[in-house]
């Protein structure tokens, strides 16, 4: 049992550390590709029926093109994102999450968090924000034309109907969260316990 626990903790450390190291070693070309990933992820959420409407009335949003989640018994998730205020990119954010319970394998998905007003934006960008255990996200599915993008290719659009979402999208404590799995599939991510850091853009 102890060996299994240690193995799970090591796997979690690797899951969290690898994306951070990769980010620090980015070249000019990689930075351009990174910018494209953000643009593509935003297009997917803009084109979706459930999340698309939020772009016109939200004060701002944070978008994570790729969050990796995995583990055996004890799992974790990590992702890097960008924060936008009234349409302008203003900072960088990262998310870490530790989960305990039955789980096996891994999943990669995109996530966007909309802020209803400046108060919600300020709460998130305080650098110490964490979703409570009861926080929920709306899982959407991308249309066929978006699947290549969410899987790593170019070109993105998405479509959802009421039946594609777990619940109707709405703000909870000033924030609304949507997720879509890589490959365009629906993925109901557990967001309770997600912890976020924030760094203003230089």
C-alpha positions in Angstrom: 0.0 0.0 0.0 2.8 2.4 1.0 4.7 1.6 -2.3 1.5 2.4 -4.3 1.0 5.7 -2.4 4.6 6.7 -3.1 4.3 5.8 -6.8 1.2 7.9 -7.1 2.8 10.9 -5.4 5.8 10.6 -7.8 3.5 10.5 -10.8 1.7 13.6 -9.5 5.0 15.5 -9.1 6.0 14.6 -12.7 2.5 15.6 -14.0 2.9 19.1 -12.3 6.6 19.6 -13.0 6.9 18.7 -16.7 4.6 21.4 -18.1 6.4 24.1 -15.9 9.8 23.1 -17.2 8.6 23.0 -20.8 7.2 26.5 -20.5 10.6 27.9 -19.3 12.4 26.5 -22.3 10.2 27.9 -24.9 11.8 29.3 -28.1 10.4 32.0 -30.4 8.7 29.4 -32.6 7.2 27.7 -29.6 5.9 31.0 -28.2 4.1 31.6 -31.6 2.7 28.1 -31.5 1.6 28.7 -27.9 -0.2 31.9 -28.9 -2.0 29.9 -31.7 -3.2 27.4 -29.1 -4.8 30.2 -27.1 -6.5 31.6 -30.2 -7.8 28.2 -31.2 -9.1 27.4 -27.7 -10.9 30.7 -27.6 -12.5 30.1 -31.0 -13.8 26.7 -29.8 -15.5 28.3 -26.8 -16.7 31.3 -28.9 -18.4 28.9 -31.4 -20.1 26.9 -28.8 -23.8 27.7 -28.0 -23.4 27.4 -24.2 -20.2 29.3 -23.8 -20.2 31.6 -26.8 -22.8 34.0 -25.4 -20.6 34.8 -22.4 -18.0 36.6 -24.5 -20.3 39.5 -25.1 -21.2 40.3 -21.5 -18.4 38.9 -19.3 -16.0 41.4 -17.7 -13.1 39.0 -18.6 -12.0 35.4 -18.7 -9.2 33.0 -18.2 -8.6 30.3 -20.8 -6.6 27.1 -20.5 -5.9 25.4 -23.9 -4.7 22.2 -22.3 -5.1 20.8 -18.8 -3.6 17.4 -18.2 -5.2 15.2 -15.5 -4.2 11.7 -14.5 -3.3 9.3 -11.6 -3.9 6.1 -9.9 -5.8 6.4 -6.6 -4.2 9.9 -5.9 -4.3 12.0 -9.0 -3.6 15.6 -10.1 -4.1 18.1 -12.8 -2.1 21.0 -14.2 -2.6 23.6 -16.8 -1.3 27.0 -17.9 -3.5 29.8 -19.1 -4.0 33.4 -20.0 -6.2 36.0 -18.3 -8.1 38.6 -20.3 -9.8 41.8 -19.0 -12.4 43.4 -21.2 -10.8 41.7 -24.3 -7.2 42.5 -23.5 -4.6 39.9 -22.4 -3.4 41.1 -19.0 -1.7 38.2 -17.3 -0.7 34.5 -17.0 -2.2 31.9 -14.7 -1.5 28.4 -13.8 -3.8 25.8 -12.2 -2.9 22.8 -10.0 -5.3 20.3 -8.5 -4.9 17.2 -6.3 -7.7 14.6 -6.2 -8.1 11.6 -4.0 -10.4 8.7 -4.7 -10.9 6.0 -7.3 -9.4 7.1 -10.6 -7.3 5.5 -13.3 -5.7 6.8 -16.5 -5.6 10.4 -17.8 -7.5 13.0 -19.6 -6.7 16.2 -21.4 -9.2 19.0 -21.8 -9.6 22.8 -22.3 -11.2 25.1 -19.8 -12.5 28.6 -19.7 -13.6 30.7 -16.7 -15.7 33.8 -17.3 -15.8 36.7 -14.8 -19.2 38.4 -14.5 -17.7 41.6 -13.1 -14.5 43.3 -11.8 -15.1 41.9 -8.3 -14.9 38.3 -9.6 -11.9 39.2 -11.8 -10.1 40.7 -8.8 -10.9 37.7 -6.7 -9.4 35.4 -9.3 -6.3 37.5 -10.0 -5.5 37.9 -6.2 -3.1 34.9 -6.8 -4.7 32.8 -4.1 -8.0 31.8 -5.7 -9.4 28.2 -5.3 -12.6 26.6 -6.3 -14.7 25.1 -3.5 -15.7 21.5 -3.4 -19.2 22.4 -4.7 -18.0 24.3 -7.8 -19.2 22.9 -11.1 -18.3 23.3 -14.8 -20.5 22.9 -17.9 -19.2 20.2 -20.2 -19.6 20.9 -23.9 -18.8 19.0 -27.1 -17.1 20.6 -30.0 -18.4 20.1 -33.5 -16.5 17.9 -36.0 -14.7 20.9 -37.5 -13.3 21.8 -34.0 -12.1 18.3 -33.2 -8.8 18.6 -35.1 -8.0 21.8 -33.2 -8.8 20.5 -29.7 -6.7 17.5 -30.6 -3.7 19.7 -31.5 -4.4 20.9 -35.1 -5.5 24.1 -36.7 -8.9 25.7 -37.4 -11.6 25.7 -34.7 -15.3 26.2 -34.4 -17.7 24.5 -32.0 -21.4 23.8 -31.6 -23.5 22.7 -28.7 -27.2 22.3 -27.9 -28.9 22.2 -24.6 -28.5 18.5 -24.5 -24.8 18.7 -25.0 -24.3 20.5 -21.7 -24.5 19.1 -18.2 -26.4 22.2 -17.0 -27.4 25.5 -18.5 -24.4 27.9 -18.3 -24.8 30.5 -15.5 -22.6 32.5 -13.1 -21.9 31.0 -9.7 -20.3 33.5 -7.3 -19.5 35.7 -10.3 -17.8 33.0 -12.4 -19.0 30.5 -15.1 -16.8 27.6 -16.1 -16.9 25.5 -19.3 -14.8 22.5 -20.4 -14.3 20.5 -23.6 -12.2 17.4 -23.9 -9.4 17.1 -26.4 -10.8 15.6 -29.6 -14.0 17.6 -29.2 -15.7 15.2 -26.7 -17.6 16.1 -23.7 -15.7 15.9 -20.4 -17.3 16.7 -17.0 -14.2 17.8 -15.2 -14.2 18.0 -11.4 -13.1 21.6 -10.7 -13.5 21.5 -6.9 -10.0 22.1 -5.4 -8.5 23.7 -8.4 -5.9 26.3 -7.2 -4.8 29.2 -9.3 -1.8 31.5 -9.4 -1.7 34.8 -11.3 1.1 36.9 -12.7 0.5 40.2 -14.5 1.8 40.5 -18.1 5.0 42.3 -18.4 
